[in-house]
Amino acid sequence: MEIYRARRRRYQPDESQPPLPFQGDSHDDPDVRGEPAEPTEALARPARKLSPPRAPDRVEISILQPELDFSAASDDRSHPQTALVPVASLRERREAGLLDAAFLAVSYVGFGALFHSLGGRLSFTKVDAVVFAATFFLLYTIYFSIFTFFGGATPGMLLRGLYVVRLDGRLADTRQLLWRSFGYLFSGGALMMGFLWALWDDDRFTWHDRMSHTYVTETLPLDMSDSIEVGEAQQTFAHK
């Protein structure tokens, strides 16, 4: 308090204020008198420079997953699997198709002549045109379904020496022939677009070929072909 009064230029103590209880005991304390105390050992040490916070290490978790390649599986299911039984040329298939179309036309004309001989009347009205078209499509369905399912090929294909085989070059089974007969309906019902599709297809396949996983070849199937042994490995090749 005396130091404070000295700073305030009040050298004489003020007796109007009673002394504080700690005034007498604090004269000898250098901290109370305002004198600087001796620096302790902790204060004498230089301040330790704090390092910046360390960024957490980045942990990358890599999960290796093998790439899935479906190219081989898709090729096995949609492309011929053997080069020994190639796909028939478009020329051979077109000639077989023309023969089938001729047989259908002759059969349709024959049914029309039979209908006329039995007293039926043929006219060219709209209703009759619809009936003629429906009858022709029904005959077309019966023709291709019966010969494909029971004979394995149409008469035009048999005359041209063509066979229906699976993708592995062997004769088609009953289930595949049934699907092929069903596929003829879509190919013919879409204004013959299923047959014309072979002009743009990579393997020269039609719609019914894709649906039944079969195709037409002019080479003997592996089930019917003779085999020859070549060298010590005894490799078997198909030939006519």
LUMRO-430224 format. One line per field, with one value per residue: y, z, x of N, C-alpha, C in turn; residue number from 1; residue in one letter. Coordinates in pm, whole numbers. Each point is the difference from the previous one (the first is absolute). Example, Ala and Ser with C-alpha at 12.3 -4.5 7.8 and 13.67 -1.06 7.14 Angstrom:
REM LUMRO-430224
npy	(-569; 105)
npz	(780; -72)
npx	(1319; -35)
capy	(119; 119)
capz	(0; 6)
capx	(-89; 82)
cpy	(120; 109)
cpz	(0; 73)
cpx	(90; -77)
num	(1; 2)
residu	(a; s)
This chain:
REM LUMRO-430224
npy	(-120; -3; -106; -45; 36; -59; -94; 5; 13; -99; 81; 76; -91; -58; 72; 56; -70; -89; -40; -51; -111; -1; 124; -35; -106; 93; 68; -110; -16; -39; -105; 24; 24; -93; -45; -2; -108; -74; -8; -76; -123; -8; 127; -43; -111; -8; 76; -111; -1; 29; -128; 32; -8; -122; 13; -53; -111; 9; -72; -62; -38; -86; -15; -95; 29; -125; 40; 19; -104; 57; 43; -82; 30; 129; -13; -72; 95; 85; -57; -41; -118; -36; -4; -122; 66; 61; 127; -46; 11; 130; -29; -96; 81; 93; -87; -43; 129; 20; -113; 36; 120; -67; -84; 108; 66; -109; -20; 130; -2; -111; 59; 106; -79; -66; 117; 40; -116; 30; 99; 23; 121; 36; 98; 127; -28; 98; -49; -22; 123; 38; -66; 49; 117; -12; -41; 96; 86; -52; 3; 123; 21; -62; 64; 113; 1; -57; 60; 112; -17; -52; 85; 104; 6; 109; -26; 132; -7; -98; 67; 102; -107; 69; 26; -31; 76; -49; 83; -123; 16; -34; -109; 82; 23; -74; 37; -8; -114; -23; 48; -75; -98; 27; 0; -98; -12; 31; -84; -84; 5; 26; -36; -120; 89; -106; -19; 122; -32; -111; 100; 30; -123; 5; -90; 94; 33; -76; 51; -91; 38; 128; -14; -81; 96; 11; -66; 51; -121; 10; -7; -123; -17; 30; -9; 58; 79; -41; -73; 75; -82; 105; -58; 21; 126; -64; 110; 34; -8; 92; -81; 39)
npz	(0; 72; -71; 17; 129; -1; -69; 89; 40; 71; 42; 46; 89; -48; 117; -98; -65; 64; 58; -110; 22; -131; 45; 127; -42; -80; 97; 61; -52; -74; -6; 135; 28; -88; 83; -108; 3; 62; -123; 5; 32; 31; 61; 56; -11; -114; -51; 16; -116; -10; -33; -126; 14; 20; -130; 17; 12; -133; 33; -99; -14; -57; -58; -22; -110; -31; -116; -21; -71; -59; -58; 74; 112; -34; -33; 110; 45; -73; 3; -123; 58; -121; -52; 53; 59; -110; 13; -46; -124; -17; -94; 72; 102; -85; -61; 120; 34; -118; 22; 125; -48; -92; 92; 74; -103; -38; 126; 5; -119; 41; 119; -69; -83; 106; 61; -116; -7; 129; -86; 44; 41; -97; 86; -28; 91; 87; 22; -130; -16; 105; -53; -120; 58; 75; -108; -71; 99; 9; -132; 4; 104; -60; -111; 56; 75; -88; -109; 71; 63; -102; -95; 82; -111; -75; -85; -2; 130; 4; -91; 77; 74; 61; 113; 99; 53; 111; 101; 54; -102; 102; -25; -35; 129; 61; 115; -57; -51; 120; 59; -86; 21; 130; -24; -79; 102; 83; -59; -18; 128; 7; -95; 42; 97; 58; -125; -20; 127; -71; -69; 125; 25; 106; 53; -62; 122; -1; 11; -82; -65; 29; -28; -96; -13; -119; -101; -122; -35; -90; 119; -13; 84; 116; 25; -119; 30; -103; 58; -1; 18; 58; -39; 95; -16; -116; -74; 33; -133; -19; -86; -123)
npx	(82; 116; 34; -124; 7; 121; -51; -95; 133; -28; 101; -95; 9; -106; -15; -76; 89; -63; 108; 37; -67; 20; -22; -8; -59; -45; 64; 34; -122; 97; -81; -26; 133; -19; 96; 70; -65; 87; 40; -99; 27; -134; 3; 113; -65; 61; -92; -61; 60; -128; 11; -20; -129; 30; -3; -119; 67; 7; -101; 54; -124; 77; -117; 81; -68; 3; 49; -127; 33; -106; 110; 75; -69; -2; 131; 15; -78; 70; 119; 28; 6; -24; 122; -21; -98; 40; -37; -114; 38; -10; 85; 60; 0; 38; 79; 38; 10; 59; 66; 22; 32; 71; 48; 18; 49; 68; 36; 25; 59; 61; 19; 39; 68; 43; 22; 51; 65; 9; -3; 121; -21; 80; 13; 3; -91; -18; -122; -17; 51; -74; -104; 32; 22; -110; -62; 60; -22; -122; -7; 46; -81; -100; 30; 39; -109; -81; 48; 2; -115; -64; 37; 4; -70; -12; -99; -8; 16; -89; -70; 33; -29; -96; 65; -81; 96; 52; 29; -6; -86; -75; -70; -97; -26; -89; 54; 118; -40; -50; 107; 65; -86; 12; 131; -38; -83; 99; 83; -101; -41; 130; -88; 34; -10; -57; -43; -44; -22; 4; -54; -41; -37; 82; -82; -70; -38; -110; -122; -49; 110; -19; -127; 34; 97; -53; 53; 1; 38; 95; 61; 41; -101; 53; -131; -6; 101; 77; 86; 108; 101; 51; 114; 92; -41; -23; 22; -120; -20; -94; -60; -32)
capy	(120; 115; 17; 54; 138; 77; 23; 99; 121; 19; -54; -17; -99; 48; -67; -21; -138; -94; -86; -133; -101; -60; 104; -9; -122; -5; 98; -71; -87; 78; -4; 95; 135; 32; -28; -123; -118; -70; -102; -138; -90; -28; 117; 27; -86; 58; -61; -109; 29; -106; -40; -2; -134; -90; -49; -148; -74; -48; -145; -42; -141; -42; -132; -50; -87; -40; 44; -105; 4; -81; -11; -141; -65; 45; -58; -141; -17; 65; -15; -139; -36; -82; 43; -115; 4; 143; 42; -7; 129; 61; -45; -131; 15; 71; -96; -89; 77; 12; -129; -9; 94; -59; -107; 62; 59; -110; -56; 96; -3; -127; 11; 90; -73; -96; 76; 43; -117; -44; 94; 128; 115; 83; 140; 85; 101; 19; -113; -117; 21; -34; -146; -59; 24; -84; -139; -18; -2; -128; -103; 24; -49; -148; -49; 9; -66; -146; -51; 29; -74; -146; -38; 69; 96; 17; -67; 77; -22; -137; -8; 70; -63; 80; -64; 84; -52; 85; 85; -83; -75; -127; 10; 66; -89; 26; 129; 107; 0; 60; 145; 48; 6; 115; 120; 27; 83; 139; 44; 22; 93; 136; 33; -70; 68; -99; -61; 104; 38; -65; 88; 91; -70; -33; -142; -33; -70; 57; 6; -134; -57; 53; -49; -144; -35; -91; 69; -85; -25; -89; -105; -105; 19; -86; -129; -76; 3; -100; 55; -49; 22; 72; 0; -78; 54; -56; 106; -34; 113; -30; 26; -60)
capz	(0; 1; -136; -80; 38; -53; -142; -9; 61; 134; 82; 140; 10; 36; 122; 6; -41; 86; -77; -39; 89; -53; -37; 78; -35; -141; -37; -38; -116; -121; -99; 40; -14; -141; -50; -81; 64; -78; -87; 42; -99; -108; -87; -65; -120; -120; -37; -98; -120; -30; -142; -55; 10; -111; -70; 8; -120; -84; -16; -116; 1; -138; -12; -136; -50; -138; -106; -56; -145; -51; -146; -40; 23; -100; -129; 0; -4; -115; -120; -21; 85; -74; -138; -89; -55; -21; -35; -144; -68; -24; -131; 17; 80; -80; -95; 76; 33; -121; -19; 98; -40; -115; 52; 70; -99; -68; 97; 21; -121; 1; 94; -59; -106; 65; 57; -110; -56; 94; -3; 63; -90; 26; -38; 37; 96; 112; 92; -61; 4; 135; 14; -78; 70; 119; -43; -45; 118; 66; -79; 21; 133; -2; -88; 64; 130; -13; -60; 86; 125; -22; -95; 25; -106; -95; -128; -77; 59; -29; -141; -16; 83; 119; 125; 118; 103; 118; -8; 6; -124; 3; -37; 99; 74; -16; 59; -88; -121; 37; 5; -137; -63; 57; -51; -137; 8; 16; -119; -108; 39; -6; -143; -41; 50; 65; -100; -54; 101; -29; -83; 86; 116; -13; -30; -101; 69; -3; 134; 53; 37; 131; 102; 24; 10; -109; -127; -119; -57; -116; 35; 82; 146; 61; 31; -122; -83; 19; 68; -42; 103; -54; 86; 122; 94; -35; -5; -80; -76; -71; -143; -68)
capx	(-82; 88; 52; -110; -18; 113; -25; -107; 54; -56; 108; -42; -107; -133; -39; -145; -30; 74; 93; -48; 60; 122; 94; 122; 76; 38; 102; 122; -23; 35; -107; -103; 54; 12; 133; 0; 58; 101; -62; 17; 62; -94; -11; 129; 13; -64; -130; 13; -79; -95; -4; -137; -64; 31; -120; -11; 40; -111; 0; -78; -39; -22; -63; 23; -106; 35; -91; -83; 1; -110; 8; 9; -129; -97; 35; -37; -145; -62; 81; 43; 113; 93; 24; -15; -135; -27; -136; -27; 4; -131; -49; -61; -121; -100; -56; -88; -120; -83; -66; -108; -105; -71; -85; -112; -91; -71; -95; -109; -83; -72; -113; -99; -71; -88; -111; -88; -66; -103; -111; 33; 13; 117; -19; 113; -41; 93; -15; 65; 145; 44; -9; 109; 126; 3; 16; 138; 88; -23; 69; 144; 34; -4; 107; 132; 0; -1; 123; 116; -5; 5; 105; 126; 27; -109; 30; 99; 133; 43; 38; 128; 103; 27; -34; -15; 90; 19; 118; 120; 15; -71; -141; -84; -88; -143; -35; 47; -83; -127; 23; 20; -133; -68; 65; -46; -120; 42; 72; -96; -105; 54; 22; 122; 119; 86; 86; 89; 98; 128; 82; 76; 55; 142; 13; -102; -106; -135; -61; -24; 130; 37; -92; 17; 142; 32; 26; -5; 130; 4; 95; -60; 21; 101; -60; -18; 120; 104; 117; 130; 101; 114; 117; -4; -98; -129; -98; -116; -51; -123; 5; -113)
cpy	(124; 28; 60; 147; 87; 27; 102; 132; 32; -64; -24; -98; 62; -79; -25; -142; -94; -87; -136; -105; -58; 105; -14; -118; 2; 100; -68; -87; 80; 1; 102; 143; 41; -21; -128; -114; -66; -107; -140; -82; -28; 117; 30; -83; 66; -74; -102; 26; -121; -29; 0; -139; -81; -52; -151; -66; -53; -148; -36; -150; -39; -143; -45; -98; -40; 46; -120; 17; -95; -19; -145; -71; 41; -59; -146; -19; 56; -16; -148; -30; -86; 54; -114; -2; 147; 25; -3; 140; 52; -46; -134; 12; 73; -94; -99; 72; 18; -130; -17; 94; -55; -113; 55; 57; -108; -60; 92; 4; -129; 1; 93; -69; -104; 69; 43; -118; -52; 99; 133; 110; 86; 140; 81; 117; 9; -117; -124; 14; -34; -151; -68; 16; -88; -148; -28; -6; -130; -113; 13; -56; -152; -56; 0; -74; -150; -52; 26; -87; -150; -41; 67; 104; 6; -75; 77; -17; -139; -14; 69; -58; 81; -72; 106; -62; 97; 84; -78; -88; -133; 21; 61; -101; 42; 136; 116; 6; 61; 153; 57; 9; 119; 131; 33; 90; 148; 51; 28; 102; 145; 39; -54; 70; -97; -71; 102; 43; -62; 86; 92; -70; -38; -145; -46; -85; 75; 5; -139; -74; 46; -56; -145; -42; -109; 84; -103; -12; -91; -110; -103; 29; -98; -136; -91; -12; -117; 68; -64; 35; 61; -5; -86; 51; -50; 106; -36; 126; -46; 32; -68; -139)
cpz	(0; -138; -88; 33; -51; -148; -20; 65; 133; 97; 145; 5; 48; 120; 7; -37; 87; -85; -28; 83; -54; -31; 75; -39; -140; -39; -51; -122; -126; -103; 33; -19; -147; -57; -79; 72; -93; -85; 50; -111; -117; -94; -73; -126; -120; -34; -111; -117; -32; -149; -49; 8; -127; -62; 9; -133; -73; -24; -116; 7; -142; 1; -145; -38; -143; -99; -59; -151; -50; -151; -44; 16; -104; -136; -7; -18; -127; -129; -19; 77; -74; -141; -98; -68; -21; -34; -151; -60; -23; -133; 13; 80; -77; -101; 71; 39; -119; -30; 98; -35; -119; 45; 74; -100; -71; 93; 20; -121; -6; 96; -54; -109; 59; 60; -109; -60; 90; 8; 66; -103; 46; -52; 53; 88; 115; 97; -55; 1; 137; 22; -76; 72; 125; -36; -46; 118; 78; -75; 15; 135; 4; -79; 73; 133; -12; -54; 89; 124; -22; -94; 23; -104; -92; -130; -85; 54; -31; -146; -27; 85; 122; 124; 109; 112; 118; -17; 8; -122; -4; -32; 113; 69; -18; 54; -89; -129; 29; 7; -140; -75; 52; -51; -142; 1; 13; -124; -116; 35; -2; -143; -50; 46; 72; -96; -56; 101; -26; -87; 84; 118; -26; -39; -106; 61; -19; 142; 58; 30; 140; 110; 37; 20; -100; -124; -112; -57; -121; 17; 87; 148; 54; 35; -122; -83; 30; 65; -54; 108; -66; 102; 124; 97; -26; 8; -99; -68; -76; -147; -62; -50)
cpx	(85; 57; -106; -22; 115; -17; -108; 39; -71; 99; -41; -115; -129; -47; -148; -39; 80; 91; -62; 71; 129; 105; 130; 85; 52; 104; 124; -16; 32; -111; -106; 48; 13; 137; -1; 67; 100; -67; 30; 60; -92; -13; 128; 18; -66; -128; 20; -93; -88; -1; -144; -60; 25; -128; -6; 38; -122; 15; -92; -24; -38; -53; 13; -109; 35; -104; -73; -6; -107; 9; 5; -132; -103; 31; -42; -150; -62; 77; 35; 128; 102; 13; -14; -136; -37; -146; -16; -1; -142; -59; -71; -130; -109; -65; -92; -128; -93; -73; -116; -115; -80; -91; -121; -101; -80; -104; -119; -93; -81; -118; -107; -79; -94; -122; -99; -75; -112; -116; 28; 19; 118; -26; 118; -44; 100; -7; 69; 151; 58; -2; 113; 134; 11; 20; 142; 97; -18; 70; 152; 45; 5; 117; 134; 2; 10; 132; 122; -1; 16; 112; 133; 35; -121; 33; 101; 140; 51; 44; 133; 111; 37; -51; -13; 82; 1; 126; 130; 17; -70; -147; -81; -91; -146; -42; 43; -80; -138; 12; 22; -133; -79; 60; -39; -123; 37; 71; -94; -106; 45; 37; 133; 128; 94; 93; 100; 106; 138; 91; 88; 66; 145; 21; -99; -111; -131; -55; -22; 130; 40; -90; 27; 144; 38; 33; 2; 141; -13; 103; -69; 22; 101; -57; -8; 127; 91; 120; 126; 99; 122; 111; -19; -105; -140; -110; -110; -53; -124; 18; -119; 37)
num	(1; 2; 3; 4; 5; 6; 7; 8; 9; 10; 11; 12; 13; 14; 15; 16; 17; 18; 19; 20; 21; 22; 23; 24; 25; 26; 27; 28; 29; 30; 31; 32; 33; 34; 35; 36; 37; 38; 39; 40; 41; 42; 43; 44; 45; 46; 47; 48; 49; 50; 51; 52; 53; 54; 55; 56; 57; 58; 59; 60; 61; 62; 63; 64; 65; 66; 67; 68; 69; 70; 71; 72; 73; 74; 75; 76; 77; 78; 79; 80; 81; 82; 83; 84; 85; 86; 87; 88; 89; 90; 91; 92; 93; 94; 95; 96; 97; 98; 99; 100; 101; 102; 103; 104; 105; 106; 107; 108; 109; 110; 111; 112; 113; 114; 115; 116; 117; 118; 119; 120; 121; 122; 123; 124; 125; 126; 127; 128; 129; 130; 131; 132; 133; 134; 135; 136; 137; 138; 139; 140; 141; 142; 143; 144; 145; 146; 147; 148; 149; 150; 151; 152; 153; 154; 155; 156; 157; 158; 159; 160; 161; 162; 163; 164; 165; 166; 167; 168; 169; 170; 171; 172; 173; 174; 175; 176; 177; 178; 179; 180; 181; 182; 183; 184; 185; 186; 187; 188; 189; 190; 191; 192; 193; 194; 195; 196; 197; 198; 199; 200; 201; 202; 203; 204; 205; 206; 207; 208; 209; 210; 211; 212; 213; 214; 215; 216; 217; 218; 219; 220; 221; 222; 223; 224; 225; 226; 227; 228; 229; 230; 231; 232; 233; 234; 235; 236; 237; 238; 239; 240)
residu	(m; e; i; y; r; a; r; r; r; r; y; q; p; d; e; s; q; p; p; l; p; f; q; g; d; s; h; d; d; p; d; v; r; g; e; p; a; e; p; t; e; a; l; a; r; p; a; r; k; l; s; p; p; r; a; p; d; r; v; e; i; s; i; l; q; p; e; l; d; f; s; a; a; s; d; d; r; s; h; p; q; t; a; l; v; p; v; a; s; l; r; e; r; r; e; a; g; l; l; d; a; a; f; l; a; v; s; y; v; g; f; g; a; l; f; h; s; l; g; g; r; l; s; f; t; k; v; d; a; v; v; f; a; a; t; f; f; l; l; y; t; i; y; f; s; i; f; t; f; f; g; g; a; t; p; g; m; l; l; r; g; l; y; v; v; r; l; d; g; r; l; a; d; t; r; q; l; l; w; r; s; f; g; y; l; f; s; g; g; a; l; m; m; g; f; l; w; a; l; w; d; d; d; r; f; t; w; h; d; r; m; s; h; t; y; v; t; e; t; l; p; l; d; m; s; d; s; i; e; v; g; e; a; q; q; t; f; a; h; k)
